[in-house]
Every structure is written in C-alpha cells, then in structure tokens.
Amino acid sequence: MSRSAHPAGPRHADVMTEGHYTAPPADLNALDGKVWARTVTRDEDGTVTVGGIEVTRLAEEFGTPAYFLDESDFRARCRAWADAFGRDADVFYAGKAFLSRAVVRWLQEEGLNLDVCSGGELTTALDAGMPAERIAFHGNNKTVAEIERAVTVGVGRIVLDSFQEIARVAHIAQRLGKRQRVQIRVTVGVEAHTHEFIATAHEDQKFGIALAGGQAAEAVRRALALDGLELTGIHSHIGSQIFDMAGFEVSARRVVQLLAEVRDEHGVELPEIDLGGGLGIAYTSEDDPREPHEIAKALGDIVTRECEAAGLATPRISVEPGRAIVGPTAFTLYEVGTIKPLEGLRTYVSVDGGMSDNIRTALYDAEYTVALVSRTSDAEPMLVRVVGKHCESGDIVVKDAFLPSDLAPGDLIAVPATGAYCRSMASNYNHALRPPVVAVRDGGARVIVRRETEEDLLRLDVG
C-alpha cells in the first residue's frame, strides 16, 4: 500500500490504499463461525441473531452504531484458557483490549487474573471487585501516583520497564513499608510476524530492557539488591496478532538463558516467566488461529525443554490473552447511509460510525470482513469499501469486501471480531459520540458501557 505522506495524515486526499481481496464468497449470507461470536446465527427469515435476539430488535432498542458482545462466548473463552493452562500457570486477561466493570466481574467469576497498564484501568478493576493480588500492573512510564496506588493496594506484581522504574518502585515501596513483587520486562530481539507498530520485542522500540549488551542482567542485579522489591521473574512480550509459535520459541530460549545467568551469578532461580500475549484471532476467513489448548501445550513444551537443557526447574508460566478472549466475542452494528458506486473500482458504502469506533484499519492496515445482517439477499456480489462519516479520507472500516448488489440505505451491516481495541481506542473525532457496549446472553441484552451523549461532550468543555 502507499506510504506517501500528506499534511492531513496518511491516505488523505489523493492517497489511496491498494486493494487486497480474493474472489467473492460462494454464499454472501453464510456466517463463518471462525470469525463471528459463537451464538451468532441467522433465523428463519434471514435476520442475524446473537444470544437469541435479532439484530433488528437490538438496533431499535440500542441504536447504531453499537458494539454487541456475546457474554456466553466471552465466558466460554475465559474458561477455555483457564482450563488449557491449568493450576500450574496463570492467565492474565489484558485489560487494554477492552475493559469495563462487567468484564472485570466476569473475569473474576471465571477464574482469570487481570493485567492493567494505567491508573484508570487499575481503578476500574478495583472498583469492580477484582482482588488486588490478582492484578498485574504494566506500562513503560508509570507515574509516581500510579505506583503508589498499586503498591498501597497490594497488586500481585508490577512489571518493571526501565532502570529508573526499578529504583522508583523500590523507593516508593520502602517508603510505604512494603515489599513489592515485581517482574522485569525484557526485549529479546524477536520481531514478531505482525505490523511494525505492534511488534514489541525488537530492540528499537519503547518497551522493556534489552537483553543485548547485558542490560537485562544489570536490571536483575539492581532489583535483587533493593530491599523494597521481591523479584519473582522475567516478562517478555513479542507482539500482537501472532499465529506462528516460532517467535515464542526463540523468546523463551533467550529468557531461559537469562534465568540460567541469574542462577549462576546470584544463586537464585527465579520462579516465574511471563510470555505475554499477542495470540492472533480470525478477523477474516483467511486467518487460522490456534485453540487455547494447542497454545498452552506448545508454550509449556517450549519452556520445559529449554529449562531442562539449562538445568533449571520449570518456572510458573503466565500468559496475557486479551484480544484472543474478547476479540471474537463482539461485532459492531451499523446502519447503511449512502452507497456510491465508482465505475471500474468499487462501491463505497457509508455507515453511521467509522474511524471513531474502529481506528485499527487506519492505524494498522487491519483487515475485517462485513455482512448484511438485517436480511438475506440473492443478489450478485459487489466489491465494497465500508467507510465512516468522518471528514477524513482515511476513514475506512473495511477496506475491501463483498456485499449484495441490492444493498440499500437503511440496511444493517455488521463487522465481526471488534471486541478488542475498538471501544478501547474509540475517540470523539469530529465530536462523534462513542457507541455503547451491549452484552447479550440467553435472550437478554443490557448496556455495560452506555452510549455517550452530547451532554457528556459539553460537560468536559468548561470554556
């Protein structure tokens, strides 16, 4: 695709992304279960339902655009990850994917821990009743106030991201009369097969302390020497939306080598290793994610093999599958506004949302699929680009997909796999109102994050 720069931003004005699409699907009315939430189906009259409720009814009650989250699917995925890793490992849901008080309660009830990376996420977790000892606190630049709060409430671990933070957390913990459990985040020089901006373990990026040049070993030495810290392990995260386990194998090998160095130099075997998250999900039918039990076995085998080779006891493993849990459980429902055919190119379908409710397409070149959900159609397929209503040429929700050629204004279309990062990264661009999140389960629907109102916008505008 084009990387040309423009004063108004990427893909503005005459800068247009190149298409990426395959042949149209054999059946435009079919719903790929790999992409859609588990209770999503079509009823007898062709309307899509989730949790037993038709999307037309949901649109009437809650409006569009809106995120609809399949609560049964979310809970089932939590249990699948917990069961796959068992009692000898820890599963931390990555709150950055999507966090609300309802989600925190579901996590607690299903036996998962929670990873947060800001004071706001920590507050949400504590307010919803998540025990502090089941919370991990991440971030490359935690404020003093955030660290003080985390240490005071007794979070289960703080992941240290720099030499300054090692000293800062130790000082705060000592001042508060605490000994804080910590891990050190290392960058292992593995560039995951993902987008440049979400690959997080090569050296040239903001996260972690590099293994290269002995920096990580020095961080371990400093942490072990400080009374305010209890160093429990090493953390590594190699990227996001990853399907290939090869990167995890290289990462685990290098982290285990560091553990062996720590043992040899300090006589200490650190008991924990966190391999992060980043496991991919199916955004389109072309994606082929692994099941939790496959991932658990692969990661367990990798760590066990490397530890045996180094003569180490196998540490307790942690993982952080945020996107892999919530991503597939939700879809965004839109109403079609205008339809604009461009002869020889594609048809532009404008909806009542856009980059304010899903920035990932513009930010990461993310690919999504889309379906007509308010009815079925036997019309011929047409190549479409689903765009939003914002004053920005880069306002693209789905770059290239196929919809029926009889699509009309007022039809409802839905984009699946929007549970992760869409609401979390939503904005008020053009003073748009961020959509609600509606949980659907067993024939019932309830708002867990309400739609913003114009009064909300004006309440913050004190001028």
Secondary structure as GFF3:
##gff-version 3
##sequence-region A 1 463
A	DSSP	beta_strand	41	42	.	.	.	ID=ss1
A	DSSP	beta_strand	48	50	.	.	.	ID=ss2
A	DSSP	beta_strand	53	54	.	.	.	ID=ss3
A	DSSP	alpha_helix	55	62	.	.	.	ID=ss4
A	DSSP	beta_strand	66	70	.	.	.	ID=ss5
A	DSSP	alpha_helix	71	85	.	.	.	ID=ss6
A	DSSP	beta_strand	89	94	.	.	.	ID=ss7
A	DSSP	alpha_helix	101	110	.	.	.	ID=ss8
A	DSSP	beta_strand	113	116	.	.	.	ID=ss9
A	DSSP	alpha_helix	119	127	.	.	.	ID=ss10
A	DSSP	three_ten_helix	132	134	.	.	.	ID=ss11
A	DSSP	beta_strand	135	137	.	.	.	ID=ss12
A	DSSP	alpha_helix	144	153	.	.	.	ID=ss13
A	DSSP	beta_strand	157	160	.	.	.	ID=ss14
A	DSSP	alpha_helix	163	175	.	.	.	ID=ss15
A	DSSP	beta_strand	180	187	.	.	.	ID=ss16
A	DSSP	three_ten_helix	196	198	.	.	.	ID=ss17
A	DSSP	beta_strand	209	210	.	.	.	ID=ss18
A	DSSP	three_ten_helix	212	214	.	.	.	ID=ss19
A	DSSP	alpha_helix	215	225	.	.	.	ID=ss20
A	DSSP	beta_strand	229	235	.	.	.	ID=ss21
A	DSSP	alpha_helix	246	266	.	.	.	ID=ss22
A	DSSP	beta_strand	272	274	.	.	.	ID=ss23
A	DSSP	alpha_helix	292	310	.	.	.	ID=ss24
A	DSSP	beta_strand	316	319	.	.	.	ID=ss25
A	DSSP	alpha_helix	323	326	.	.	.	ID=ss26
A	DSSP	three_ten_helix	327	329	.	.	.	ID=ss27
A	DSSP	beta_strand	330	342	.	.	.	ID=ss28
A	DSSP	beta_strand	346	351	.	.	.	ID=ss29
A	DSSP	alpha_helix	360	364	.	.	.	ID=ss30
A	DSSP	beta_strand	371	372	.	.	.	ID=ss31
A	DSSP	beta_strand	381	387	.	.	.	ID=ss32
A	DSSP	beta_strand	396	404	.	.	.	ID=ss33
A	DSSP	beta_strand	412	416	.	.	.	ID=ss34
A	DSSP	three_ten_helix	429	431	.	.	.	ID=ss35
A	DSSP	beta_strand	437	441	.	.	.	ID=ss36
A	DSSP	beta_strand	444	449	.	.	.	ID=ss37
A	DSSP	alpha_helix	454	460	.	.	.	ID=ss38
###
